[in-house]
Structures are given as structure tokens and as C-alpha cells.
Amino acid sequence: MGKLPASSLVEVLVTSIIFLTVFTLSLETVTRLVLPGEDTPLSEAVASQRIDLLRQELSEAGYAEGSSIHLFGADTLQVRIRPYPANENLLQVTIFSPTGSRGKATELTYLVAKTER
């Protein structure tokens, strides 16, 4: 039987470092591909909750036509209230919340009577 040549300690250490580096890079890449960044269900749920709170505030304050921006900490919600084209007695309310780093956003559009407060 043939003998395998013995490796020096330096060769073993260099090889181990190369394998460890490749493993670490591949694990990091797979993690970034599989796990979402800021677009987690939690961030979407928080955005949805803020929209619901703003909707309640608008309902209590009455609906005035126009556009406005509402701040919730570092997040902004954009509100646009305009007449509904198909019925002059209704207002179309659109609340827009940009969330996440991948271009996802949450938008809610609903109709209210002009006299509703």
C-alpha cells in the first residue's frame, strides 16, 4: 500500500482558513437570500396598525379635502382626500405607507360620505 505524503502544520492551517472563509461567505449569502430584511410580517403589521389609527383619527376629526402627511416616529403616512368621481356625495380617502427596503408599500383606499364625521 502507498503512503500518503504528510502535510505540514502550515498547510493544514491555510487550508482550514480557506474552508472556513468559503463556508462563512456561503452561509452569509444564503441567509441574505432566504431571510427578508425590513419587509418582515411584523413591519407590515405595524404599518397596517398605523393606518388603522390614522383612519380612526380622520374619522373623529372629520374629512377635509386635500393632501397631508402624518408622522409616526420615523415613518410617514400620506393621506389624500378627494371627491369620488362616480358620486358627488362621497369622498375617496387614500392612505399610503411606504414600508421596507424592497419597494413594498401599504395603501388603503375607502369611501366616506361627505357629511360623515
C-alpha positions as CSV (number, residue, x, y, z in Angstrom):
1,M,0.0,0.0,0.0
2,G,1.2,3.5,-0.8
3,K,1.8,6.1,1.9
4,L,0.1,9.5,1.8
5,P,2.6,12.4,2.0
6,A,2.5,14.2,5.3
7,S,1.3,17.8,5.3
8,S,2.9,20.4,7.3
9,L,1.1,22.3,10.0
10,V,1.2,25.5,7.9
11,E,-0.6,23.8,5.0
12,V,-3.3,22.4,7.3
13,L,-3.9,25.9,8.9
14,V,-4.0,27.6,5.5
15,T,-6.5,25.0,4.1
16,S,-8.7,25.3,7.3
17,I,-8.8,29.1,6.9
18,I,-9.8,28.8,3.3
19,F,-12.5,26.3,4.0
20,L,-13.8,28.4,6.9
21,T,-13.9,31.6,4.8
22,V,-15.8,29.9,2.0
23,F,-18.2,28.4,4.4
24,T,-18.8,31.7,6.1
25,L,-19.4,33.6,2.8
26,S,-21.8,30.9,1.5
27,L,-23.7,30.9,4.8
28,E,-24.0,34.7,4.7
29,T,-25.2,34.7,1.1
30,V,-27.8,32.1,1.7
31,T,-29.0,33.9,4.8
32,R,-29.4,37.2,2.9
33,L,-31.3,35.4,0.1
34,V,-33.7,33.5,2.3
35,L,-34.4,35.8,5.2
36,P,-36.2,39.1,4.5
37,G,-34.7,42.4,5.5
38,E,-37.0,45.1,6.7
39,D,-40.0,43.5,5.0
40,T,-40.9,41.2,7.8
41,P,-44.6,40.5,8.6
42,L,-44.0,42.5,11.8
43,S,-43.1,45.7,9.9
44,E,-46.1,45.2,7.6
45,A,-48.4,44.6,10.7
46,V,-47.1,47.8,12.3
47,A,-47.7,49.8,9.1
48,S,-51.2,48.4,9.0
49,Q,-51.9,49.3,12.6
50,R,-50.7,52.8,12.0
51,I,-53.0,53.1,9.0
52,D,-55.9,51.9,11.2
53,L,-55.0,54.5,13.9
54,L,-54.9,57.3,11.3
55,R,-58.2,56.2,9.8
56,Q,-59.8,56.4,13.2
57,E,-58.2,59.9,13.8
58,L,-59.5,61.1,10.4
59,S,-63.0,59.8,11.2
60,E,-63.1,61.6,14.5
61,A,-61.7,64.9,13.1
62,G,-63.9,64.9,10.0
63,Y,-62.7,64.6,6.5
64,A,-61.3,67.7,4.8
65,E,-60.4,67.5,1.1
66,G,-56.7,67.8,0.3
67,S,-53.4,66.0,0.9
68,S,-51.5,65.8,4.2
69,I,-48.6,63.9,5.7
70,H,-48.7,62.4,9.2
71,L,-45.6,61.4,11.1
72,F,-45.4,58.3,13.4
73,G,-41.8,58.3,14.7
74,A,-39.6,57.9,11.7
75,D,-42.4,56.7,9.5
76,T,-44.7,58.9,7.4
77,L,-48.2,58.2,6.2
78,Q,-49.5,60.2,3.2
79,V,-53.2,61.0,3.1
80,R,-55.2,62.1,0.1
81,I,-58.8,63.0,0.3
82,R,-60.7,64.0,-2.8
83,P,-64.2,63.8,-4.3
84,Y,-65.2,60.4,-5.6
85,P,-65.8,60.8,-9.4
86,A,-68.7,58.4,-9.6
87,N,-70.8,60.0,-6.8
88,E,-70.7,63.6,-5.7
89,N,-71.8,62.8,-2.1
90,L,-68.8,60.6,-1.4
91,L,-65.1,61.3,-0.7
92,Q,-62.3,58.9,-1.6
93,V,-59.7,58.6,1.1
94,T,-56.3,57.1,0.3
95,I,-53.7,56.4,3.0
96,F,-50.3,55.4,1.7
97,S,-47.5,54.0,3.9
98,P,-44.1,53.3,2.3
99,T,-42.5,50.4,4.1
100,G,-39.5,48.2,3.8
101,S,-36.4,48.4,1.6
102,R,-37.7,46.3,-1.3
103,G,-40.3,48.8,-2.6
104,K,-43.2,47.3,-0.7
105,A,-45.9,49.7,0.4
106,T,-49.3,49.6,2.1
107,E,-52.2,51.5,0.6
108,L,-55.7,51.7,1.8
109,T,-58.5,53.4,-0.2
110,Y,-62.0,53.7,1.1
111,L,-65.1,55.9,0.6
112,V,-66.9,58.0,3.1
113,A,-70.0,60.2,3.0
114,K,-69.2,63.9,2.8
115,T,-71.3,64.6,5.9
116,E,-69.7,61.8,7.9
117,R,-67.7,62.9,11.0
